Amino acid sequence: MVLLVAPTGAHAASTAPDTPGADQEETDYYFGGVITFDDEAVPDVTIGIEGGGFDAETVTGADGRWRLYVPEKDTYTLVIDESTLPEGVIVDPELLPEGMVPVSGATASFEVEFGLTGSKIVNLFLGEGVRQTTSFIDQLASRLVNGLNFGLLLALAAMGAALIFGTTGLSNFAHGEMVTWGALVAMVVSTMWQLPLWVGLIAAVLGGAALGLASDAALWRPLRRRGLGVVQLMIVSIGLSLALRYTFQYLIGGSTRQLPGASPAPIQFGPITLSYIDLISMGVSIVVIIAVAYFLLGTRIGKATRAISDNPQLAAASGINVDRVVRIVWILAGTLAALSGVLWAYFRPGVRWDMGTQMLLLIFAAITLGGLGTAFGALLGALIVGIVVETSTLWIPSDLKYAGALVVLILILLVRPQGLLGRKERLG
């Protein structure tokens, strides 16, 4: 099965150079290594790298060595073209370096990133075996399930952000950092402090609630009382986002860290490959979403939240304590964002200082697609975005998969400007 995609950005190719990387434009950063089988070098194997709008490829030399230069330190996808391997030889997962696992749905495609230096050596040892090919229908089924998983965890963050927008009118650009915060707390407690994982998960949820409470008490409520407009509040949220993001980078550095058990053994359900973490993630997401739905539909505070979203002035006139309800919404949003961050850290997998920023645009897309200010619209939008993101890689390069979700957003808004579950607003 050929796993390389057509070039989309800067491109470099060669035919077995004597010196690895001699055919490419040299930069300060490169991936390199050697490919062997039975302790013998394997020449003429095509290897590609892609990520950040850049892609390049080369082939191994007579000594099995290869090198690929990249423009900057980032996370890339390394792809081995299995059709160029010798007959009866495969990339054996049992011979992979520790911590190196294939990208979901692939056998010879791996996520790689730099450490502290500007080079990363990836040595691959091949083994005997029969190459497995996957039909289009099987790939589609697998990606649909992965998209559902991604959509559910995205929905947790999107529903919280939608509730904030509905009750305050604020497009919170710091919501991505609330997602990152949950993953960071879980990582610190369970990895750095080496406490049990369940303690880290509880700490992440409580930490998310605390961040939501603190941010409203210390920042948003005072600003609301001063009468700041929505645009001014949005600009403040952008500044808060930048401050939190680079504080996280200062505290944990720029590398990716893993939560305990981040690469579990896969479980096969016909053509669908999942892990027990994927099953737990989907189960937890569904239970929490049902709980949020009950909160909004079956409790007095939930009904008050919906009333404020519909008309805050009328809600206040009818005796609803708007500040108290908004405070509860911030706590709920922080909790949901933190939980989403933990699940996102297992789905990616990995914890990074800017991981929430990568999700922020998709959160806004889900909210807009479903209908501004409605939590159930955010849920529906998140499921659509998640499925589109994961299934789009069947037709387009993985670097463009997030753009596919935005294309769907634009198409739906052209037909229904208020979103799928939004209400039409009269202008003038």
Beta strands, then each sheet from edge to edge (+ up, - down):
strand 1: 29-37
strand 2: 40-41
strand 3: 46-51
strand 4: 54-59
strand 5: 65-70
strand 6: 75-80
strand 7: 89-90
strand 8: 109-113
strand 9: 119-121
strand 10: 124-128
strand 11: 267-269
strand 12: 272-274
sheet 1: 2+ 1- 5+
sheet 2: 2+ 1- 9-
sheet 3: 2+ 1- 10- 7+
sheet 4: 4+ 3- 6+ 8-
sheet 5: 11+ 12-
end
